[in-house]
Amino acid sequence: MVFQITDANGPSGGTPAGSPTGTPTSGYGLVNVSNSLAWTATATSKLTVQMQSLLNNDVVGGPDNAGPVYNFNNSQSYTWPLIKWTTGYLASNPQTSQALNATVNIDSATAFANVNPLNGGTFSVVLSGNTVGTGPGEIDIVFTPAATPEPATVLGWLPSASGWHRLCGAGNRKRLCKSSRQSAILPGPPVVLAGSFAL
C-alpha cells in the first residue's frame, strides 16, 4: 500500500469530501471504504505502507514526481487519515492502536526520509473514531518528532583549592552544583565564564 503526500498541511486526496468528481487534490492520499472495514493483516503477515514523498502541486494519484513534502517540519507532529470507513469496524480487527501497529510495517526510508530528513522522528498508525460496531472511523498515520533533550544546567567549571567544580545556574545566580561539591576534579583547561559567582 502506497501513501502519497505532497503537502503536510494539504487536504486529503483520493476522493475528498465535497468533490463531486472525486478528482484527487494536492495533499495526501486516502482510502475510503464504503462498507465495514475487515482488517486481514497480522503480526506475521504485515501490511506494508510505503510513504511516498511528491513535489508540491503534484496531484495525488497522478504523475509522480519525487521531491520534498511541502510544509513538512520534522520538529512538529502530524496526523494524516490513511483509511476511512463509513459503516463499521469488525470485532475481529485489532482493537487498539498498539495491536494495529503490530500488524503494520511503515516504510518511510525508501521514498520519504531520503528527501525529508526525520531527525529521529517516527511514524505509527492509530485508530480513531468508531472502532466498535457500526459507525464511521479511521486509521491515521501519525508522525511523532524526536523528543527534545532537556537543556543542560551545567554552565562550566570553576577552579578551587580542591580542583575544578561544576558551575550551575543562570544569569547572575551562578553557583557550585551541589552534586559536585565533594568531587569533580576536571583535567584540562578551564571554561572561562564572565559574571559574578556565589560560592
N, C-alpha and C positions, 0 to 999 in steps of 0.2 A: 504494500500500500504506500502510495506517494502522497506526502503532504506538501503542496507547493505554497510558497509565500513570497510576496513581493513587497508588501508594506506592513510593518509590525502593528500599525495602528489603523490599517485599512479595513474595509468591510469584508465579510465572508464571501467567497466565490462559489462556484458550482451553480446552485440555483438560489440566489439570495432572496430573502423575503422582500416583497414589494416589487420584484422584477417580473412583469408579465411574460417576458420572452425567455426568462431563465438564462439570460446572457451572463457569462462569467464576468466578474468585475475585478479590478486590481485590489489585491489584499491577500487573502489566504483561502485555501481550498476547504471544502466542507462536503461531507457525505450525508445526504438526507435519506432517512429510512421512513417510508410512509406507513409501515406497519410496526409490529413489535420487533425489537432487536434480539436476535439469537446470537450469542457470542460463542464461537466454536474454538477459539484459540485456548491453549493450555500451557502450563509451565514447561511441558516437554515438547510442545509444538506451538511455538510462539508466533504471534503476528508481528512482522517487521514493518515499522513505519519509517520510511526514509524521508527525512527533512530535505526539501529541495529549495534552495535559495535562488530567486529570479530577480532580474533587474527591475527597478521601479518602472511602473507603467506597462509592464508585461501583463497580458491578460492571463489569469489563472486558467489553465486548461487549453491555452492557445500555444503559439510558437514559444518555445522555451529558450530564453537567453540567460544563462547563468550569470549571477552577479550578486553583490551585497544587498541585503534586505534594507529597504528604506525605513528610517526611523528606529532601527534596532539598536538598543543600548544594552550592553551586557552587564550593566550595573543595576538594572531595574528588572522587575518581574513582569511576565506576560502570561495571559491566558487566552488560548485560541480554541474555539469549538472545532472538534475533529469529526465527530459523528453525532447527529441528532435523530431522535426517534419521536414519533407522534402518539402512538397508542399504548406502548408498554415496554417493559424490560423483564425478560423471563427470570423466574426464580432460580433457574439453573445457571444463570450467568454469575460472574464474580460479583459479590455483594458489597465489597469495599474497594476503595482506591488502591489499597495495598495489595489485595488479591488480584486486582486488574493489572497492576504493574508487573506482577509475576508472570503474566501471560503475554507481555508486550516487550519487544526489543526496538528501542528508538535509535535509528541510525542517523546521528547528526554529524558524523565525521566525513562521510562521503561527499555530500553536496551542500553542506551548510556551514560547518565550522571552518572549512577551508577558506571561505570568503567572509565569514562573520566570526571572528575570534570570540570564544565563550568566556575566556578569562576565569576558568574554573566553575562556571555555571553549569547547570544540568537540566535535562528535560525529563518530564514524567507525564503520566496520564492520571486524570482524576474523574470521578463520577460526579455528576451534577444534576439537579432536578429530580424528577420522579424515577427512582430506581427500584421501586417495589410495586408490582401490579400494573395497573393501567395509568396512562397519562404521559405527557411529554418529558423528555430528559435528554441528557447529552453526555458525551465523553469529551473532555477537554485536554489539550496539550498545554502543559504549564512549563514555563522557563523560570528557574529559580537561580538568581545570581549567587556567586560565591559569597560566603559570609565575610563581612568587613572586619579585619582584626582590630582589637581594642588598641587605642593609642598607648604608646609606651609612657610610663610615668618617670622613667629614669632619664634625667636630663644630662647627666655627665658624671664626672668623678672629681672628688675634692681631696687634696692631699692633707694628711695629718701626721702626727708623730708615729702613729701605728701603721701607716700605709695609705692606700687610696680607698676612699669611701664613696658609695653611690650617692648622687645628689638628686632629690625628688622635689616636686612642687611646680609652681608656675609663677610667672611674673616676679615680684619682689619677695615672694613667700617660699623661697628655696630653702631646703633643709636636708639634713642627712636622712636617708631612708632608714627606718627603724630596723629593718631586717639586716642592715649592713653594719650596724654599729660595732658588732663584735667580730666582724670578718671582712672579707673582701680586700685583700691586698692585690692590686692590679698591676701587673708588669707593663712596661711600655710607657710612652709619653702621655701626659695628662691631656684631657679635653679642656680647653680654656673657655670659660663662660663668663660673660660680663654680668655685673649686678652685685647686689649685696646678699649675703648668705647668713642665715641664722643657724648657729651650731648649738 
